[in-house]
Amino acid sequence: MNFFSRSKSLTRGVLFSMNLLAGLALTAQLAQAEVVPVNIHAVENTVEVDNKGTQYASWNFDGTIPGPVVRVKEGDVVDFTLINDKTNQKSHSMDFHAAIVDVLNEFSPVKPGESKHYKFEAKYPGVFMYHCGAESMAEHIARGMFGIIIVDPKQGYNEAYPRPDREYVLVQSQLFPNASDHHALMENTGWTNALINGKVFHYDPVHDPNATLALQAKPGERVRLYFVNANINMPVALHPIAGIWERVYPNGNPKNVLYGMATYNVAVSEASTFDIVSPADHATNNAIVDHTMGAAHRGAITVLMNTPDADPEAGKGTHILLR
């Protein structure tokens, strides 16, 4: 065997070994991934949209605005089923912004009494909106058919993406009393209030005496907010009054990080992750607002109370979306 033949043979051997190692690494990675079953019902009901109990004719997921929090790890496979309850009048669908699929197949509408099943790999870490995409999409979203999926990074926490002490989900949307007026939706007219997790001034006992909830943390804790802009037309200028965003992760991806931000603009349908750290030596309060004043004064204000006696369960485990 001459030199060139031997070189080619060695090269083929090295490439084979590299491919084998890559294959084994991929197999190990897939073995660590989980298949996460997610079943969600499309519901047409009435819900409360303020702290006084005002009722609203809503279309939503699992009976609430926003729908349930879906949380998986990067690389997990979401085994999803949408059930359109037979008591409904409309077709509905599910568009996960975290999914890479076929819009004409997986995201197609489902008639009342039927269901839709598909799978997708959560390939990118971050925070994403999900919503109904059936026609008219604007009406379905305006009536409350949206929610959040959190994809935690597979590498976990590190210096660039530190572990938070508490976590909260905030989803902002617009209240259109007549959501069947599609022209008003397109022209952004006729909306009366801004909703945070489905209610006006949901977590703001300062501006609404009927509010019974607020976000809680202890002084000095790192609070991480997973924020979704579910408005029909308006971006959100998210600002923590009396504080600074210690870190902002656009789209929630740990590789996207901004430091020391006073206000960060979140586009329609976009989601981002926000960290805030309060002073450790005394109690403080922050107001998390949409600095678009027309939205803030219509309900987009959330109070974060940093006190030594904060509820130890608030913002932990399943208590990240306060109802």
C-alpha positions as CSV (number, residue, x, y, z in Angstrom):
1,M,0.0,0.0,0.0
2,N,1.5,3.3,-1.0
3,F,1.5,6.5,1.1
4,F,-1.5,8.1,-0.6
5,S,-3.6,4.9,-0.1
6,R,-2.6,4.6,3.5
7,S,-3.5,8.3,4.0
8,K,-6.9,7.8,2.5
9,S,-7.5,4.8,4.6
10,L,-6.5,6.6,7.8
11,T,-8.7,9.6,6.9
12,R,-11.7,7.3,6.3
13,G,-11.0,5.7,9.7
14,V,-10.8,9.0,11.5
15,L,-14.1,10.2,9.8
16,F,-15.8,7.0,10.7
17,S,-14.7,7.4,14.4
18,M,-15.9,11.0,14.4
19,N,-19.2,10.1,12.9
20,L,-19.6,7.2,15.4
21,L,-18.8,9.6,18.3
22,A,-21.3,12.2,17.0
23,G,-23.9,9.5,16.6
24,L,-23.4,8.3,20.2
25,A,-23.5,11.8,21.5
26,L,-26.8,12.4,19.6
27,T,-28.2,9.2,21.0
28,A,-27.2,10.1,24.5
29,Q,-28.8,13.6,24.0
30,L,-32.1,12.1,22.7
31,A,-32.1,9.6,25.6
32,Q,-32.0,12.5,28.0
33,A,-34.9,14.2,26.3
34,E,-38.4,13.6,27.5
35,V,-41.7,13.2,25.7
36,V,-44.1,15.6,27.5
37,P,-47.8,15.0,27.0
38,V,-49.8,18.2,26.8
39,N,-53.6,18.1,26.4
40,I,-55.5,21.4,26.2
41,H,-59.2,22.1,25.6
42,A,-60.6,24.9,23.5
43,V,-63.3,26.4,25.6
44,E,-66.1,29.0,24.9
45,N,-67.3,30.4,28.2
46,T,-67.6,33.5,30.3
47,V,-64.8,34.7,32.5
48,E,-64.1,37.6,34.9
49,V,-62.0,40.4,33.4
50,D,-61.6,42.6,36.4
51,N,-61.5,42.5,40.2
52,K,-65.2,43.4,40.5
53,G,-66.3,40.2,38.7
54,T,-67.4,41.7,35.3
55,Q,-68.2,38.9,33.0
56,Y,-66.9,38.6,29.4
57,A,-67.8,36.2,26.6
58,S,-64.5,34.5,26.1
59,W,-62.9,31.8,23.9
60,N,-59.9,30.5,25.6
61,F,-57.8,27.4,26.5
62,D,-58.8,25.2,29.5
63,G,-61.4,27.8,30.6
64,T,-59.0,30.6,31.6
65,I,-57.2,33.7,30.3
66,P,-54.4,33.1,29.7
67,G,-54.4,29.3,29.1
68,P,-52.3,26.9,31.2
69,V,-48.5,27.4,31.5
70,V,-46.7,24.8,29.4
71,R,-43.1,24.2,30.6
72,V,-40.5,21.8,29.1
73,K,-36.8,21.5,28.6
74,E,-34.8,22.3,25.5
75,G,-34.8,19.2,23.4
76,D,-38.0,17.7,24.9
77,V,-40.7,16.5,22.5
78,V,-44.1,18.0,23.2
79,D,-46.8,15.4,22.5
80,F,-49.7,17.8,22.0
81,T,-53.5,17.3,21.7
82,L,-56.0,20.0,21.2
83,I,-59.6,19.1,22.1
84,N,-62.3,21.3,20.7
85,D,-65.2,20.6,23.1
86,K,-68.3,19.5,21.3
87,T,-70.4,22.2,23.1
88,N,-68.4,24.9,21.3
89,Q,-69.7,26.8,18.3
90,K,-66.4,27.7,16.5
91,S,-63.5,25.9,15.1
92,H,-60.2,26.5,16.9
93,S,-56.5,25.7,16.5
94,M,-53.2,25.9,18.3
95,D,-50.1,27.8,17.1
96,F,-47.1,27.2,19.3
97,H,-44.4,29.8,18.6
98,A,-41.9,27.3,19.9
99,A,-42.8,24.7,17.3
100,I,-41.2,24.1,13.8
101,V,-43.9,22.3,11.9
102,D,-46.3,22.7,8.9
103,V,-48.7,25.6,9.3
104,L,-51.2,24.0,6.9
105,N,-51.1,20.7,8.8
106,E,-50.4,20.9,12.5
107,F,-51.8,24.4,12.9
108,S,-55.0,23.8,10.9
109,P,-58.4,24.4,12.6
110,V,-60.3,21.8,14.5
111,K,-64.1,21.6,14.4
112,P,-66.3,21.3,17.5
113,G,-66.3,17.8,18.9
114,E,-63.0,16.9,17.2
115,S,-59.3,17.0,18.2
116,K,-55.9,17.6,16.7
117,H,-52.7,15.7,17.7
118,Y,-49.1,16.5,16.7
119,K,-45.6,16.4,18.1
120,F,-42.7,18.9,18.0
121,E,-39.3,19.2,19.5
122,A,-38.6,22.2,21.6
123,K,-35.4,23.0,19.9
124,Y,-34.7,26.5,21.2
125,P,-34.7,27.6,24.8
126,G,-36.7,30.7,25.8
127,V,-40.3,31.9,26.4
128,F,-42.9,31.8,23.6
129,M,-46.5,32.7,23.0
130,Y,-49.1,30.2,22.0
131,H,-52.5,31.1,20.5
132,C,-55.4,30.1,18.3
133,G,-54.8,30.7,14.6
134,A,-58.3,30.0,13.3
135,E,-60.1,32.7,11.3
136,S,-60.4,35.4,12.3
137,M,-57.2,35.1,14.2
138,A,-57.5,38.6,15.7
139,E,-60.9,37.8,17.2
140,H,-59.8,34.5,18.6
141,I,-56.8,36.1,20.3
142,A,-58.8,39.1,21.4
143,R,-61.3,36.8,23.2
144,G,-58.5,35.2,25.1
145,M,-57.1,32.2,23.2
146,F,-53.5,32.5,24.1
147,G,-50.9,31.4,26.7
148,I,-47.2,30.8,27.3
149,I,-44.7,28.0,26.8
150,I,-41.4,28.1,28.7
151,V,-38.5,26.1,27.3
152,D,-35.8,25.9,30.0
153,P,-32.2,25.6,28.7
154,K,-30.8,22.1,28.7
155,Q,-27.6,23.3,30.3
156,G,-29.5,24.7,33.3
157,Y,-28.3,27.7,35.2
158,N,-24.9,29.4,35.1
159,E,-23.2,32.7,35.6
160,A,-24.8,34.2,32.5
161,Y,-28.3,32.8,33.4
162,P,-28.4,32.6,37.2
163,R,-31.0,30.7,39.1
164,P,-33.9,33.0,40.2
165,D,-35.3,33.0,43.7
166,R,-38.8,33.5,42.4
167,E,-40.6,33.3,39.0
168,Y,-43.8,34.9,37.7
169,V,-45.7,34.8,34.4
170,L,-47.3,38.0,33.1
171,V,-49.3,38.0,29.9
172,Q,-50.6,41.4,28.7
173,S,-53.6,41.7,26.3
174,Q,-56.3,44.1,25.2
175,L,-59.9,44.0,26.2
176,F,-62.3,44.5,23.2
177,P,-65.9,44.4,24.5
178,N,-67.1,43.7,20.9
179,A,-64.4,41.4,19.6
180,S,-66.7,40.4,16.7
181,D,-66.1,43.8,15.2
182,H,-63.1,42.8,13.0
183,H,-62.7,46.3,11.5
184,A,-62.2,47.7,15.0
185,L,-59.6,45.0,15.8
186,M,-57.7,45.9,12.6
187,E,-57.9,49.6,13.3
188,N,-57.1,49.2,17.0
189,T,-60.3,51.0,18.0
190,G,-62.9,50.0,20.6
191,W,-60.6,48.5,23.2
192,T,-61.3,49.7,26.7
193,N,-58.8,48.1,29.0
194,A,-55.4,46.4,29.3
195,L,-55.4,43.0,30.9
196,I,-52.7,41.4,32.9
197,N,-53.2,37.6,33.1
198,G,-56.8,38.2,32.1
199,K,-57.8,41.0,34.4
200,V,-57.7,44.8,34.7
201,F,-55.2,45.9,37.4
202,H,-55.0,42.2,38.3
203,Y,-52.1,42.6,40.8
204,D,-52.5,46.3,41.6
205,P,-54.2,47.1,45.0
206,V,-52.8,50.6,44.7
207,H,-55.0,51.6,41.8
208,D,-57.8,49.1,42.4
209,P,-59.1,48.6,45.9
210,N,-60.8,45.4,44.8
211,A,-57.4,43.8,43.8
212,T,-56.4,41.1,46.3
213,L,-53.2,39.9,44.7
214,A,-49.7,41.2,44.1
215,L,-46.4,39.7,43.3
216,Q,-44.3,38.9,46.3
217,A,-40.6,38.5,47.0
218,K,-38.1,39.1,49.9
219,P,-35.6,41.9,49.7
220,G,-32.5,41.1,47.7
221,E,-34.1,38.2,45.8
222,R,-33.8,37.7,42.1
223,V,-37.3,37.8,40.6
224,R,-37.6,36.4,37.0
225,L,-40.6,37.5,35.0
226,Y,-41.7,35.6,31.9
227,F,-43.6,38.2,29.9
228,V,-45.8,37.7,26.8
229,N,-47.3,40.5,24.7
230,A,-50.6,39.1,23.6
231,N,-52.0,42.5,22.4
232,I,-53.6,42.6,19.0
233,N,-51.7,45.6,17.7
234,M,-49.7,47.4,20.4
235,P,-46.1,46.8,21.5
236,V,-45.4,47.0,25.2
237,A,-42.7,49.3,26.8
238,L,-42.1,47.2,29.9
239,H,-40.6,49.2,32.8
240,P,-40.1,48.5,36.5
241,I,-40.9,51.8,38.3
242,A,-38.4,52.3,41.2
243,G,-36.1,49.6,39.7
244,I,-33.9,48.5,36.8
245,W,-34.1,45.3,34.8
246,E,-30.9,43.7,36.1
247,R,-31.0,41.5,33.0
248,V,-33.3,41.2,30.0
249,Y,-33.3,38.0,27.9
250,P,-34.9,38.8,24.5
251,N,-37.2,35.9,23.6
252,G,-36.0,34.3,26.9
253,N,-33.0,32.7,25.3
254,P,-30.0,32.7,27.7
255,K,-27.7,33.6,24.8
256,N,-29.5,36.9,24.3
257,V,-28.8,39.0,27.3
258,L,-28.9,42.8,28.0
259,Y,-27.8,44.4,31.3
260,G,-29.2,47.3,33.3
261,M,-32.2,48.2,31.2
262,A,-34.8,50.7,32.3
263,T,-37.4,49.9,29.7
264,Y,-37.5,47.2,27.0
265,N,-39.9,47.1,24.1
266,V,-41.7,43.8,23.5
267,A,-43.3,43.5,20.1
268,V,-46.8,42.0,19.5
269,S,-46.7,38.2,19.9
270,E,-43.2,38.4,21.3
271,A,-42.1,37.2,24.7
272,S,-39.0,38.0,26.8
273,T,-37.6,37.2,30.2
274,F,-36.8,39.9,32.8
275,D,-34.8,39.7,36.0
276,I,-35.1,42.3,38.7
277,V,-33.2,42.3,42.0
278,S,-34.4,44.6,44.9
279,P,-32.2,46.1,47.6
280,A,-31.3,43.5,50.2
281,D,-31.3,45.8,53.3
282,H,-34.8,47.1,53.4
283,A,-38.4,46.5,52.1
284,T,-39.3,48.1,48.7
285,N,-42.1,48.0,46.1
286,N,-42.0,48.1,42.3
287,A,-44.7,48.8,39.8
288,I,-44.2,46.8,36.6
289,V,-45.9,48.9,34.0
290,D,-46.4,49.3,30.3
291,H,-44.9,52.7,29.9
292,T,-47.4,53.4,27.1
293,M,-49.6,55.4,29.4
294,G,-52.8,54.6,27.5
295,A,-52.2,51.0,28.5
296,A,-50.9,51.6,32.0
297,H,-53.9,53.7,33.1
298,R,-56.3,51.1,31.6
299,G,-55.0,48.3,33.7
300,A,-51.4,47.4,32.7
301,I,-49.8,47.9,36.2
302,T,-48.5,45.1,38.4
303,V,-47.2,45.7,41.9
304,L,-44.2,43.7,43.1
305,M,-43.9,43.8,46.9
306,N,-40.4,43.0,48.4
307,T,-40.9,42.4,52.1
308,P,-39.3,40.1,54.7
309,D,-42.7,38.4,55.3
310,A,-43.3,37.4,51.7
311,D,-45.2,34.2,51.2
312,P,-42.6,31.5,50.9
313,E,-44.6,29.7,48.2
314,A,-45.3,32.7,46.0
315,G,-43.4,32.6,42.7
316,K,-42.3,29.0,43.1
317,G,-43.2,25.7,41.7
318,T,-46.8,25.8,40.3
319,H,-47.4,29.3,41.8
320,I,-45.8,31.3,39.0
321,L,-49.1,32.3,37.4
322,L,-51.4,33.8,40.0
323,R,-55.1,33.3,39.5
